[in-house]
Amino acid sequence: MHRLATTLCSTVAVAWLPLPSRADVATTTLTLTLDTALQSALDSHPAIAAAQAALDEARGQRLGAGVFANPEFSAKGAARLLDEGPRPDIAVEIGQPIALGDVRGARIAVAESEVHQATLSLTHARQALASRVQLAFIEARRADELSDLAGASVQLARRLLLASERRLSEGDSTVLDVHVSKAELGRAENALTQARVDVVAARVTLAEAIGWDVLRPFRVGPVPRPDRVLPPLPAVLAEARRRRTDLEGLRTTVETGRARLDLARAAAAPSLTVSAFFELEGGSDVILGGGVSLPIPLFDRNQSAIAEATARVARHHAELRLGERTVDREVATAYELYASASLAERAYADHVVGSLEETVDLLQRSFDAGKISFSEVLVLRRSLIEARAIAVETRARAAQASVVLDVALGTIALPRSAAQEQP
């Protein structure tokens, strides 16, 4: 019978450790869902506001990129002091600068590239915040479940203490059993205190991430169980290179650098100024004419800006290659992490938790019939709590690994409303 108890000890936590009723809590405390947490964070976090402002700034610069240079107007007046009296001299001139190189087109290309880059930065900021919220949500849920388990452990320890005291009064137990029961209750209460501290810390972290008051009471709702089939790693790597917004941002940086190089080269060409003038001399002679002016690029041919832009393009190319290697490493690591974590979670759910309900009745009857001793009950209690804690931990690790994989692949899911707001 001892073998029976030992065999069943890792699978009966759910039945023997019923969680405390949440009815009273549910009526007074908000249960936070993952979608609500994500939406709240995306609506209020300063990082998102900063990225949105940067995008608006880039759009503002795009508005001015295609504007032509303003014409220039000048007027002069004088008086000729003659014997017969003063006579006015008036000169009016208007000129229009005309860039010989395609400076305007190059400016537009730079501005549009910067708008695209700012758009990607905003998307990346939203995905980064969403991953942070998801990880904090999973950790808070884990802390809640372990706290519930610790509370159930205290309840069971109290029941065992009452049973040992009753059996002592009936002569079926010893004082040592009572002392051990009290020690076990103290151990369980200490574990519950630490679990509650962990709950507070996890909820503060989550509240800070979603922009809530850290003193606002709430419970964390369930975490969706990750259920995905992984394609072969080469296909995953290719998909990640295509989807990662930070990698696309590096590609856009290269394009922006090229556009700036084109702008620097276009700016090396001089600007031609075409002008027309009207003059009135001596109050009677009218002169109409026009002219052109052109600086001679003898010394300054924008060499510095061209050299700087050329070097910048080379640097951005190197950063892109480095980013691709980093993405490959992150994806490969996250791929293996998720594969192992999900396998462990499925194995535990299938082989341990799955066999729990089938053996509850047998264990209950064995204990009630006195076929399991008090010492075996203590061993079972610890084993049951450990088994239940392992179930919580494996679920949390699998969920966290799924988030890490989504980050590596660039597939972090956003709430529907936030996804529709993507620029």
Secondary structure as the mmCIF struct_conf table of DSSP 4:
data_model
#
loop_
_struct_conf.conf_type_id
_struct_conf.id
_struct_conf.beg_label_comp_id
_struct_conf.beg_label_asym_id
_struct_conf.beg_label_seq_id
_struct_conf.end_label_comp_id
_struct_conf.end_label_asym_id
_struct_conf.end_label_seq_id
HELX_RH_AL_P HELX_RH_AL_P1 HIS A 2 LEU A 8
HELX_RH_3T_P HELX_RH_3T_P1 CYS A 9 THR A 11
HELX_RH_AL_P HELX_RH_AL_P2 ALA A 13 TRP A 16
BEND BEND1 LEU A 17 LEU A 17
HELX_LH_PP_P HELX_LH_PP_P1 PRO A 18 SER A 21
HELX_RH_AL_P HELX_RH_AL_P3 ALA A 23 THR A 28
BEND BEND2 THR A 29 THR A 29
STRN STRN1 LEU A 30 LEU A 32
HELX_RH_AL_P HELX_RH_AL_P4 LEU A 34 SER A 44
HELX_RH_AL_P HELX_RH_AL_P5 PRO A 46 ALA A 65
TURN_TY1_P TURN_TY1_P1 GLY A 66 GLY A 66
HELX_LH_PP_P HELX_LH_PP_P2 VAL A 67 PRO A 71
STRN STRN2 GLU A 72 LEU A 82
TURN_TY1_P TURN_TY1_P2 ASP A 83 GLU A 84
STRN STRN3 GLY A 85 ALA A 99
BEND BEND3 LEU A 100 GLY A 101
HELX_RH_AL_P HELX_RH_AL_P6 VAL A 103 GLU A 170
TURN_TY1_P TURN_TY1_P3 GLY A 171 GLY A 171
BEND BEND4 ASP A 172 SER A 173
HELX_RH_AL_P HELX_RH_AL_P7 VAL A 175 ILE A 210
TURN_TY1_P TURN_TY1_P4 GLY A 211 GLY A 211
TURN_TY1_P TURN_TY1_P5 VAL A 214 LEU A 215
STRN STRN4 PHE A 218 VAL A 220
HELX_LH_PP_P HELX_LH_PP_P3 PRO A 222 PRO A 226
HELX_RH_AL_P HELX_RH_AL_P8 LEU A 233 ARG A 243
HELX_RH_AL_P HELX_RH_AL_P9 THR A 245 ALA A 267
TURN_TY1_P TURN_TY1_P6 ALA A 268 ALA A 268
BEND BEND5 ALA A 269 ALA A 269
HELX_LH_PP_P HELX_LH_PP_P4 PRO A 270 PRO A 270
STRN STRN5 SER A 271 GLU A 281
TURN_TY1_P TURN_TY1_P7 GLY A 282 SER A 284
STRN STRN6 ASP A 285 SER A 293
BEND BEND6 LEU A 298 PHE A 299
BEND BEND7 ARG A 301 ASN A 302
HELX_RH_AL_P HELX_RH_AL_P10 GLN A 303 HIS A 351
TURN_TY1_P TURN_TY1_P8 VAL A 352 VAL A 352
HELX_RH_3T_P HELX_RH_3T_P2 VAL A 353 SER A 355
HELX_RH_AL_P HELX_RH_AL_P11 LEU A 356 ASP A 368
TURN_TY1_P TURN_TY1_P9 ALA A 369 GLY A 370
BEND BEND8 ILE A 372 ILE A 372
HELX_RH_AL_P HELX_RH_AL_P12 PHE A 374 LEU A 409
TURN_TY1_P TURN_TY1_P10 GLY A 410 GLY A 410
HELX_RH_AL_P HELX_RH_AL_P13 ARG A 416 GLN A 420
TURN_TY1_P TURN_TY1_P11 GLU A 421 GLU A 421
#
